[in-house]
Amino acid sequence: MLSSDVIERAGPDEVDAIRNLVARAYAKWVGVTPRKPKPMTADYDAAIGMHRFDLLYRSGELAGLIETVIANGELMIVNIAIDPRHQGKGLGSSLMRHAEQLARASNLRGTRLYTNKLMTENIELYERLGYRFEKETQHEGGMVAVHMVLPLGN
């Protein structure tokens, strides 16, 4: 992260900004996957009350977000989205490390995420960050979810 990068916890008044960022970030996957990526169709009005959203600002501009929730002794990374203008600059890695810090601070076993098998560049990033493949699950419409975990030594 640059010194001008700031991560702040989101509130209900930022739902529209979250929705717009997610739409821009996932647009490149429309047409690659059999249906729109799940984050593009999520109900963020409901999610903001149930999940934690941390927003990453670069030089005052919303550049990325990570959505998490504690489940079964782990921190589930529900969504990570980086504005296309900021992709490839390490912000996704920074947000993933932020999630790991949150998990450690809560004495959780680790972090977990699911991603579409067709999103190979995301899978490669997660592997570089130390996430390991756990399993694949089949979903309707030919979707295959890849389950990945990062155990933490607390």
C-alpha positions as CSV (number, residue, x, y, z in Angstrom):
1,M,0.0,0.0,0.0
2,L,1.1,3.6,-0.6
3,S,1.1,6.1,2.2
4,S,-1.9,7.7,0.6
5,D,-3.9,4.4,0.9
6,V,-6.5,4.3,3.7
7,I,-8.7,1.3,4.7
8,E,-11.9,2.3,6.5
9,R,-14.9,0.3,7.6
10,A,-18.0,1.0,5.5
11,G,-21.4,2.1,6.8
12,P,-24.9,1.9,5.4
13,D,-24.5,5.2,3.6
14,E,-21.9,3.7,1.3
15,V,-24.0,0.9,-0.2
16,D,-24.4,2.7,-3.5
17,A,-20.6,3.2,-3.8
18,I,-20.1,-0.5,-2.9
19,R,-22.6,-1.6,-5.6
20,N,-21.0,0.6,-8.2
21,L,-17.5,-0.5,-7.5
22,V,-18.5,-4.2,-7.6
23,A,-20.2,-3.7,-10.9
24,R,-17.1,-2.1,-12.4
25,A,-14.7,-4.7,-10.9
26,Y,-16.6,-7.7,-12.1
27,A,-17.7,-6.5,-15.5
28,K,-14.7,-8.2,-17.2
29,W,-16.1,-11.6,-16.0
30,V,-19.5,-11.2,-17.7
31,G,-19.4,-13.4,-20.7
32,V,-16.5,-15.5,-19.3
33,T,-18.7,-17.2,-16.7
34,P,-22.1,-18.8,-17.5
35,R,-24.0,-16.2,-15.5
36,K,-23.2,-12.8,-13.9
37,P,-20.7,-13.3,-11.0
38,K,-22.6,-13.6,-7.7
39,P,-21.2,-10.3,-6.2
40,M,-22.9,-8.4,-9.1
41,T,-26.4,-9.6,-8.0
42,A,-25.9,-9.5,-4.2
43,D,-28.3,-7.5,-2.0
44,Y,-25.9,-5.0,-0.5
45,D,-28.7,-3.2,1.4
46,A,-29.0,-6.4,3.4
47,A,-25.4,-7.4,3.4
48,I,-24.1,-4.2,5.0
49,G,-26.0,-5.1,8.1
50,M,-24.7,-8.7,8.3
51,H,-21.2,-8.5,6.9
52,R,-18.2,-6.3,7.5
53,F,-17.1,-4.1,4.5
54,D,-13.7,-2.5,4.5
55,L,-13.1,0.1,1.8
56,L,-9.7,1.0,0.5
57,Y,-9.2,4.5,-0.7
58,R,-6.2,5.6,-2.8
59,S,-5.6,9.3,-2.7
60,G,-9.1,9.8,-1.6
61,E,-10.7,7.7,-4.3
62,L,-12.5,4.4,-3.6
63,A,-10.2,1.8,-5.2
64,G,-11.3,-1.5,-3.6
65,L,-13.2,-3.3,-1.0
66,I,-13.3,-6.5,1.0
67,E,-16.5,-8.0,2.4
68,T,-16.1,-10.5,5.3
69,V,-18.1,-12.4,7.8
70,I,-17.1,-14.7,10.7
71,A,-18.3,-18.3,10.1
72,N,-17.4,-21.6,11.8
73,G,-14.3,-20.2,13.4
74,E,-12.9,-18.7,10.2
75,L,-13.1,-15.3,8.5
76,M,-15.0,-15.9,5.2
77,I,-14.0,-13.5,2.5
78,V,-17.3,-13.1,0.7
79,N,-16.1,-10.6,-1.9
80,I,-13.0,-8.7,-2.9
81,A,-13.3,-6.1,-5.6
82,I,-10.8,-3.7,-7.1
83,D,-11.7,-0.8,-9.4
84,P,-10.3,-1.7,-12.9
85,R,-8.2,1.5,-12.9
86,H,-6.4,0.2,-9.8
87,Q,-6.1,-3.5,-10.7
88,G,-2.6,-4.9,-10.9
89,K,-1.2,-2.5,-8.3
90,G,-1.2,-4.8,-5.3
91,L,-4.4,-3.5,-3.7
92,G,-6.1,-6.9,-3.8
93,S,-3.1,-8.4,-1.9
94,S,-3.3,-5.6,0.6
95,L,-7.0,-6.2,1.3
96,M,-6.4,-9.9,1.6
97,R,-3.6,-9.3,4.2
98,H,-6.0,-6.9,6.0
99,A,-8.6,-9.8,6.2
100,E,-5.9,-12.0,7.7
101,Q,-5.1,-9.4,10.3
102,L,-8.8,-9.2,11.2
103,A,-8.9,-13.0,11.5
104,R,-5.8,-13.0,13.8
105,A,-7.2,-10.2,15.9
106,S,-10.4,-12.3,16.4
107,N,-8.3,-15.5,17.2
108,L,-9.9,-17.3,14.2
109,R,-8.4,-20.5,12.6
110,G,-7.9,-18.8,9.3
111,T,-9.5,-17.3,6.3
112,R,-11.6,-18.9,3.6
113,L,-13.0,-17.9,0.2
114,Y,-14.9,-19.3,-2.8
115,T,-14.2,-18.3,-6.4
116,N,-15.4,-19.3,-9.8
117,K,-13.1,-21.9,-11.4
118,L,-13.1,-19.8,-14.6
119,M,-11.5,-16.9,-12.7
120,T,-8.1,-18.3,-13.1
121,E,-6.1,-15.1,-12.5
122,N,-7.9,-14.7,-9.1
123,I,-7.0,-18.3,-8.2
124,E,-3.4,-17.7,-9.1
125,L,-3.3,-14.6,-6.8
126,Y,-4.8,-16.5,-3.9
127,E,-2.3,-19.3,-4.4
128,R,0.6,-16.7,-4.4
129,L,-0.8,-15.4,-1.1
130,G,-0.6,-18.9,0.4
131,Y,-4.2,-20.0,0.0
132,R,-4.6,-23.7,-0.7
133,F,-7.1,-25.5,-2.7
134,E,-9.6,-27.4,-0.6
135,K,-12.3,-28.7,-3.0
136,E,-14.5,-27.9,-5.9
137,T,-18.3,-27.8,-5.8
138,Q,-20.7,-28.0,-8.7
139,H,-23.6,-25.4,-8.9
140,E,-26.5,-24.9,-11.2
141,G,-25.9,-23.6,-14.6
142,G,-22.5,-25.3,-14.9
143,M,-20.8,-23.2,-12.3
144,V,-17.9,-24.7,-10.4
145,A,-16.8,-23.0,-7.1
146,V,-13.2,-23.5,-6.0
147,H,-12.9,-23.5,-2.2
148,M,-9.6,-22.1,-0.8
149,V,-8.4,-21.7,2.7
150,L,-5.5,-20.0,4.5
151,P,-4.9,-21.5,8.0
152,L,-3.4,-19.0,10.4
153,G,-1.0,-19.9,13.2
154,N,-2.4,-17.7,15.9
